[in-house]
Amino acid sequence: MDRSRELADFLRSRRARITPESTGLPADGRPRRVPGLRRDEVARLARVSTEYYTRLEQGRAGNPSPEVTAALAQALQLDAVEREHLADLLTRPGRRAPAPVSPQRVRPGLHLMLQTLDHVPAFILGRRTDVLAANRLAREVLTDFEALPVPRRNLARWYLLDPEARERTGDWARIAAETVAVLRLEAGRYPEDRRLADLVGELTLRSPEFSTWWTDHRVLRRTHGSKTYHHPLVGELHFSYESLQPAGDAEQTLCVYNVEPGSATAEALQLLAGWTAPQEGISMINQDH
């Protein structure tokens, strides 16, 4: 990716969403051709010169100090994840995280944890939202990623390109857009990841919605939330999910779809588990290419 353009687009998108009134800036009577703050207003809030901010937004200002970066983040009202993304975009090429090249393997401890989670859907995501492992109920509620060709064993690709995902996923547009935001965050961290670039290219060409979500520069790290799926055998399933990153490995995420004990969803999962008796238990999905 063109890092200068990525930085410029991100900064423009963030200042476009802020109204002058929300910052306490006085009205100056000048007409606004585009929504949001002007460059000189961001510069004033961050206490830098307009010339410097303009060069920064154009990718010509070098690497700002931590103090300037923090002031910009405050002026643009960035949340914690957006601040992290800004820092990634401002990191010089020689100091960026190297592009991952080796296939990922599920940590043994995470694999053992999956074995204990046989009553709710659970799976492990790696880089680029690649699905590295999934238990039986996850393969039944979402899709059997192990049965897919290797390049298609990816959660973002499933949500955005598989017609079954649109039918099964409640509030599909929200979930798909959030998944794109997760990819955008990773793209900022690994701008030279060829497999990620290939995935973004495929989604751009084949998903009608992807480009709109990608160009809004939203970034997200999933931690918890709610999801609904429509299963052809047991109907609607409601989950409260938790996404957990183990200490020492930020590139593997355990995703658990919890249910309320005694709820209709819990009963439906019991039925589903009985109808799909386990054979191998946990699916270890090979991500070699």
Secondary structure, DSSP 8 states (H G I E B T S, - for coil): --HHHHHHHHHHHHHHT--HHHHT--------SSSS--HHHHHHHHTS-HHHHHHHHTT-S----HHHHHHHHHHTT--HHHHHHHHHHHS-GGGS-----S-----HHHHHHHHH--SS-EEEE-GGGBEEEE-HHHHHHS--GGGS-GGG-BHHHHHHH-HHHHHHBTTHHHHHHHHHHHHHHHHHH-TT-HHHHHHHHHHHHH-TTHHHHHHTT------EEEEEEEETTTEEEEEEEEEE--TT-TT-EEEEEE--TTSHHHHHHHHHHHHS--SS-SEE-----
